[in-house]
Amino acid sequence: MQDKHLYEYAVIRVVPRVEREEFINAGVILFCKRKRYVKVLYTVNEARLLSLCPGMDVQQLALNLESFERIARGAKDGGPIAQFEAAERFRWLTAIRSSVIQTSRPHPGFSDDLDTTAQRLFETVVL
């Protein structure tokens, strides 16, 4: 029998116009302290984004989300925050901010396969 791992996840939201508070779910961040695991899955749905904000710079958004993913996996080219421990990276990624990329509050769960859980959450809340 496999161990169940306690995890936390947050939904990545794109808020094209912060003042309007409209958002599109664009990804998920999954974190497991015990496994030192942080994973970001995201997509850029250009048509949906442009329907909320016709002048949005979708290419810049894609670059910013790619940075989120590099930070999550602790990539050497992810900047100084990517070099933090997994828990610190997750907390930084999910910190409250007033910008185009925001996250939901973290939610807990249990999983015996973190990659499968991340994919399931992504498909459920984003796709």
C-alpha positions in Angstrom: 0.0 0.0 0.0 1.4 3.4 -1.0 1.5 6.3 1.5 -0.9 9.2 1.0 0.9 12.5 0.8 -0.6 15.7 2.2 -0.5 18.3 -0.4 -1.6 21.9 -1.0 -2.7 23.4 -4.3 -3.7 26.8 -5.6 -5.3 27.8 -8.8 -3.4 30.3 -11.0 -5.7 33.0 -12.2 -5.1 35.6 -15.0 -6.8 38.9 -14.2 -6.4 41.0 -17.3 -7.8 44.1 -15.7 -7.3 44.0 -12.0 -9.8 46.8 -11.4 -12.6 44.6 -12.9 -11.7 41.5 -10.9 -12.6 39.2 -13.8 -10.3 36.2 -14.1 -9.6 33.1 -16.1 -8.2 30.0 -14.4 -4.9 29.4 -16.3 -3.1 26.8 -14.1 -2.4 25.0 -10.9 0.4 24.9 -8.4 0.7 21.7 -6.4 3.0 21.5 -3.3 4.0 18.6 -1.0 6.3 19.5 1.9 7.2 15.9 2.7 8.3 15.2 -0.9 9.8 18.7 -1.5 7.6 18.8 -4.5 6.3 21.9 -6.3 4.8 21.7 -9.7 3.1 24.2 -12.0 0.9 23.3 -14.9 -0.6 26.1 -17.0 -2.1 27.0 -20.4 -2.6 30.3 -22.2 -6.0 30.4 -23.8 -5.5 33.3 -26.0 -9.1 33.5 -27.3 -10.6 33.6 -23.8 -8.0 36.2 -22.6 -8.6 38.5 -25.5 -12.3 38.2 -25.0 -11.9 39.8 -21.6 -9.1 42.2 -22.6 -8.7 42.7 -26.3 -5.4 44.6 -25.9 -3.7 42.1 -23.6 -0.1 41.2 -24.3 -0.6 37.4 -24.4 3.1 36.8 -25.3 4.3 38.6 -22.1 1.7 36.7 -20.0 3.1 33.4 -21.5 6.6 34.4 -20.5 5.5 35.3 -17.0 3.7 32.0 -16.5 6.8 30.2 -17.8 8.8 32.0 -15.1 6.3 30.7 -12.5 6.9 27.1 -13.8 10.8 27.6 -13.7 10.5 28.9 -10.1 8.3 26.0 -9.1 10.8 23.4 -10.3 13.8 25.2 -8.9 15.4 25.7 -12.3 18.9 27.3 -12.3 17.6 29.9 -14.8 14.6 30.7 -12.6 16.2 33.5 -10.7 17.0 33.8 -7.0 13.5 32.7 -5.9 13.9 29.4 -7.7 16.8 28.6 -5.5 14.7 28.7 -2.3 13.5 25.5 -0.6 10.3 24.0 -2.0 8.0 25.4 0.7 9.4 28.9 0.3 8.9 28.7 -3.5 5.3 27.6 -3.0 4.6 30.4 -0.5 6.2 33.0 -2.8 4.2 31.8 -5.8 0.9 31.8 -3.8 1.5 35.1 -2.0 -1.4 37.6 -2.3 -0.6 40.1 -5.1 -2.5 42.7 -7.1 -1.2 41.9 -10.5 -2.3 40.2 -13.7 -1.2 36.8 -12.4 -2.8 35.9 -9.0 -3.5 32.7 -7.2 -6.4 31.3 -5.1 -5.9 30.5 -1.5 -4.2 27.2 -1.0 -6.4 24.1 -0.6 -5.3 20.8 1.1 -5.7 17.2 -0.1 -4.2 13.7 0.0 -2.6 11.9 -2.9 -0.7 8.7 -3.5 0.6 10.1 -6.9 1.4 13.8 -6.9 1.9 14.0 -10.7 -1.4 12.4 -11.4 -3.1 14.6 -8.9 -1.6 17.7 -10.4 -2.8 16.7 -13.9 -6.3 15.9 -12.5 -6.6 19.2 -10.8 -5.4 21.0 -13.9 -7.9 19.3 -16.1 -10.7 19.9 -13.6 -10.2 23.6 -12.7 -8.5 24.9 -15.9 -9.4 22.8 -19.0 
